[in-house]
Amino acid sequence: MTDHLAGGEAAGNDPRSLELAERLAAVRRRISAAAEAAGRRDRLPSLIVVTKFHPAADIRRLAALGVTDVGENRDQEAAAKAEELVDCGLTWHFVGQLQTKKAKSVVRYASAVHSVDRPQLVAALAKAARDEMDATGRAPLDCFIQVSLEDDAGAHRGGAAPADVPGLAEGIAAEGSLRLAGIMAVAPLGLPPAPAFEKLAGISSRLVAGHPGATAISAGMSQDLEAAVMFGATHLRIGSDILGSRPAVG
Ligand SMILES: *Cc1c(COP(=O)(O)O)cnc(C)c1O
């Protein structure tokens, strides 16, 4: 275990590991309680710890604490961390807005992209993933269609309009290098999350009707994980409640 950590710190012994262990346990308790309240104790969502802006050393500590899935939202930062932490055997999820020119880099380390929101990005990811599969034998890239839950679509937090989901789903499903996992959303700013996640559940049912394998719902962050679990989230993306507030950028 100790060789997971630089600087001779034993996993679970340095103050930061202890702090992360406590915060992680508290979030796992919240997830269990929410699943219990939603009558889905036997179907716990997967926890993706969003580690953006936090150092690779913290991700090592989390891996030592049993975290298997991490999320990042900037390619440059994610690529560097994934390379440094390759020995940890983590699954990397890309959760941020993605430029097509970054697709080639992202498919080198990411198992899943949660922010697929336009046909050009589907095309770029499909080509990059196909090249990477040929070169390294990697598995197809899991794609979540990011849906905007804002009334003025895409105004703040990105994502496709709900009406564009079927077309994007067809595009992803047609690519052998991509696997349509499901949908993803961020709750609208300044509004109660429950109605938004209820709407997302409806969008998911319609998607699954045509694509029975696309059952994933990536929803729920630190502030709103309970509402997300209530409305069927299969993947939670939790950052600040586990890692603390993000260090100032720059
Ligand atoms: C940062 C981020 C999260 C985590 O948010 P917290 O409020 O810190 O839990 C989840 N999803 C996306 C897309 C993010 O960018």
The ligand as a Gaussian input file, in Angstrom:
#p B3LYP/6-31G(d) Opt

LIG

0 1
 C      -16.759000      19.814000     -11.052000
 C      -17.800000      18.944000     -11.618000
 C      -18.494000      18.045000     -10.806000
 C      -18.292000      17.942000      -9.299000
 O      -18.951000      19.028000      -8.688000
 P      -18.954000      19.233000      -7.097000
 O      -19.996000      20.268000      -6.897000
 O      -17.595000      19.701000      -6.740000
 O      -19.312000      17.945000      -6.472000
 C      -19.428000      17.217000     -11.418000
 N      -19.676000      17.281000     -12.742000
 C      -19.028000      18.140000     -13.554000
 C      -19.359000      18.163000     -14.998000
 C      -18.079000      19.000000     -13.011000
 O      -17.455000      19.858000     -13.829000

